[in-house]
Amino acid sequence: MPSLPDIMTPNAAELAKQDGGAGGHAPAPDADQDALVEFLLRMGDNALILGHRNSEWCGHGPQLEEDIAVSNIALDLIGQAAMWLELAGAVEGQGRSADDLAYLRDVWDFRNVKLVERPNGDFGATLMRQFLFDAFHFHQLRGLVASSDARVSEIAAKALKEVSYHLERSAGQVIALGDGTGESRGRMQAALEDQWSYALELFASDGTDRNMAEAGIAPDPAELRGLWDETVGAVMAEATLEIPDSDFAHQGGKQGTHTEHLGYILAEMQFLQRAYPGAEW
Amino acid sequence: MRPAVSTIWDWLAELPDPEIPAISLTDLGIIRDVGWQGETLVVTVTPTYSGCPATSVINLDIETHLRGKGIEDLRLERRLSPAWTTDWISDQGREKLREYGIAPPIAGTAPDGHVMARIGALGGNLAVPCPRCGATDTRRVSQFGSTPCKASWVCNACLEPFDYFKCH
């Protein structure tokens, strides 16, 4: 099976187009290419922005071991983002690399959910957000492994192994802190209530999601809710935390309407490429 | 003149992993294919972890080494599928890891999403033998470690901290 061109290959977009025409590797013929790009940006941007948020803890973790854990998770997510964005650029066919997409788009062109751009808060809040996202990410990637698009499937299979590990770690920490001291339980409960309505954006399907589901490229996120509820429910019960009784969901991130926080993230993340365009090291 | 593919494999076996120099790239199982396409030598490499910073160093090391052996027409390809697994680490590689002080991966213990079933003992149900004294009375300190592929453990018997190469 032909594989994705190496990141170092200068003409990745051209190679991807040739691949697409060769058969066996192309998405289902009725898949809308614009919707596919949109979907790939959502995958890449969720991973990129959550990875960046985690990287903010590097050197500031409450313990050395947790500092190392959160930094390694950031690294995995940013690596996954590079693969999704590379493919997004190749499908788009305008010669944009993963770096171009990460460093040279402005806020309204980002497609991540609002959950991942919110400030880190305390370490418990960072762990809670990570768990709520990991539980979704795990079930989503498991669905994507069966994608009709082999390029999507192979990235998902790679990422799933890493995300299974992330889920195990965040679930364990949520349980340890939830079922911990009065102080830690209080903070975890507050974090859960604070983030619940943002987490529910993950399941808010739109036309792009339905297009991907009909083409067999990706599972409809709305249909992952049951699996997520099961995972989250089991962990919260063990953590002695109460799941909020609300289905209100903040929305818009997936379509490019963000909270004020994303602009500050980009100001830091993109500074170097904005100040010194094309800089490499 | 084109060197034989088996010779190329021997050359690649001389290359240490940049982060764990005790084992070679071939021991690690990340070189998936070596072959000639006409006059071009194509070496296919798979990444260990998506964001592992060693990946670009590995590609550079391969290129530098093979060019040093006189290969002029060379192409490196990335292959994602099937995804790298620690099952591909050679027996020799596992032994070298242990000698180096890193406990080799225990097959069949990779996470599978059955969080509650696995989490009961918070890692305590995995018996990783200490690479220094061999005791199985060890405990996990962190699910992560100094590189993406490792976790941090400590031996309760000899009290030495050690790295465990995670099953992946």
Interface residues (C-beta under 8 A of the other chain):
Chain A: M1 S3 L4 P5 D6 I7 M8 G51 E65 E66 I68 A69 S71 N72 I73 L75 D76 L77 I78 G79 Q80 A82 M83 F138 R142 A150 S153 E154 I155 A157 K158 A159 K161 E162 S164 Y165 L167 E168 R169 A171 G172 I175 A176 T231 A234 V235 E238
Chain B: T44 P47 Y49 S50 G51 C52 P53 N59 L76 E77 R78 R79 L80 S81 P82 A83 T85 A110 P111 D112 G113 V115 M116 R118 I119 L122 G123 V141 S142 Q143 F144 G145 S146 P148 S152 K166 H168
